[in-house]
Amino acid sequence: MVKKVALLGATGSIGTSFFEVFREQKDRLQLSFVAAHQNFQKLCTLAMEYGIQSVALTGITDIAQQKHIRQSFPQLKLYFGESELIRLLGNEDYDIGLNAIGGSSGIGATFAILKHGKKLALANKESLVMGGHLVQKLKQPGQIIPVDSEHSAIFQALGQHPLSEVKKLIITASGGAFRSLPLDEFTSITPAMALKHPNWDMGAKVTLDSATMFNKALEVMEAHWLFDLPYARIEAVIHPQSVIHSLVQFIDGSLLAQLSSPDMKLPILYALSYPDRWSSVLVQTDLLTHKDLSFQALESSRYPLYYLGLEVAQAGGILPTIMNAAVEAAMQLFLIEKIRFIDIHPLVESAMQDARQIPSPDLETIVACNKDTYTKVLAKYT
């Protein structure tokens, strides 16, 4: 059976890895349509190369630019803006939607795929961080397949075991770009330094979130909603080698882990092939080259955003949305060198102190609050 895929975030790092999987598994996969934010040249070229007719660009709203793109690629059916993407996701023929849109802008696509009753391969953790309580009500059993390597590992290790047999989930973390940097040198961190991940080849946002370990707070929240476990039974540990992607500890004391070389093609492949496993040579793991596997705790002095994220996760409501938006804005300010790396946590903490809790926000409130928070934090330095 050929699986029809809607690929969102096609020009990012996940999209690039997807196309490697797609080329290897071309007899099993078919692309219904692709979407990206603004990189129309790359997206349209990919569409032409793989015979994809429908293309969505959510970040191009200028009418003159839209006209130029249409003239440049007359063979393609082009759609512009997020509303057009949502409409496509509700009407097009596909079996599984791979949501690899970066950051908070991916939440609308997640809801559109779920409402359309399609499988969701989820690489956009913000969808659950911001709207997990809404996704819980909307999703059907088995509808979401995680693509983040940590959650894919947990998903595989859990198998058919009931949650009553699970003691806790252990999410591994690389430690990011500054896991060994002396704390007194943090004042000298530059954007270029923060964008060099020691193990993974990822997009800018995920790489920056890894440098602060805010991404692990997001992943704890994501695991809470994906696997329906309380926060007290989810933890994160530093695993510098990034070979063990996460573990499940069972009530009898056993630990089950998923191991592989750090490469996103494997969790993408598994999400697309599930519940089967397809033969592949894309990611091979030689245990003899990974002889030393080590673990350590996350230091609060090195990763204060992680611990602030855990507090916000416990509080729930609108607060995870506010924190995520504040971090996105702070990261943007850091990238354009308006603030230093060490200013990120105080700026986000200040936004949280000013936040007003809304216990069960609807999607419209989440989207509005996300935009409002991002704008307010950004405006402090621009």
ZILIN-V228346 format. One record per backbone hydrogen bond with DSSP energy under -0.5 kcal/mol. NH is the residue of the N-H (numbers start at 1). CO is the residue of the C=O. If there is no record, write none. Layout:
nh->(NH,NH)
co->(CO,CO)
This chain:
nh->(3,5,6,7,7,8,8,9,10,12,15,16,17,18,19,20,21,22,23,24,25,26,28,29,30,32,32,33,34,35,36,40,43,44,45,46,47,48,49,50,51,51,52,53,54,55,56,57,58,58,59,60,61,66,67,68,69,70,71,72,73,74,76,77,78,79,81,82,85,86,87,88,89,90,91,91,92,94,95,96,97,98,98,99,99,100,100,105,106,107,110,111,112,113,114,115,116,117,118,119,120,121,121,122,122,123,123,125,127,128,129,130,131,132,134,135,136,137,138,139,143,145,147,148,152,153,154,155,156,157,158,159,161,165,166,167,167,168,169,170,171,171,172,173,179,185,186,188,189,194,195,196,197,202,207,208,209,210,211,212,213,214,215,216,217,218,219,220,221,222,223,224,225,226,227,228,229,233,234,235,237,238,239,242,245,245,246,247,248,249,250,250,251,253,256,258,260,263,266,267,268,269,270,271,272,273,274,276,284,286,287,289,290,293,296,299,303,306,306,307,308,309,310,311,312,313,314,315,316,318,319,322,323,324,325,326,327,328,329,330,331,332,333,334,335,336,337,338,339,341,343,344,346,347,348,349,350,351,352,353,354,355,357,361,366,367,368,369,370,371,372,373,374,375,376,377,378,379,380,380,381,382)
co->(28,30,96,5,33,6,98,35,35,9,9,12,13,14,15,16,17,18,19,20,21,23,25,25,3,5,30,5,54,7,56,38,39,40,41,42,43,44,45,46,47,48,47,51,32,77,34,79,36,56,37,57,59,62,63,64,65,66,67,68,69,71,73,53,76,55,57,58,81,82,83,84,85,86,87,88,88,92,4,4,119,6,96,97,121,8,98,102,103,104,106,107,108,109,110,111,112,114,113,95,143,97,119,120,145,99,121,123,124,125,125,126,127,128,131,131,132,133,134,135,140,120,122,122,148,149,150,151,152,153,154,155,158,162,163,165,249,249,233,247,169,235,245,237,176,182,183,185,186,190,191,193,195,200,203,204,205,206,207,208,209,209,209,213,213,214,215,216,217,218,219,220,221,222,223,224,224,230,231,169,171,296,173,239,243,258,258,170,256,168,248,254,165,250,248,246,243,261,263,263,264,265,266,267,268,269,270,273,282,284,285,286,287,291,238,297,299,212,303,303,304,305,306,307,308,309,310,311,312,358,316,318,319,320,321,322,323,324,325,326,327,328,329,330,331,332,334,333,333,189,340,341,342,343,344,345,346,347,348,349,350,352,355,358,362,363,364,365,366,367,368,369,370,371,372,373,374,375,376,377,378,378)
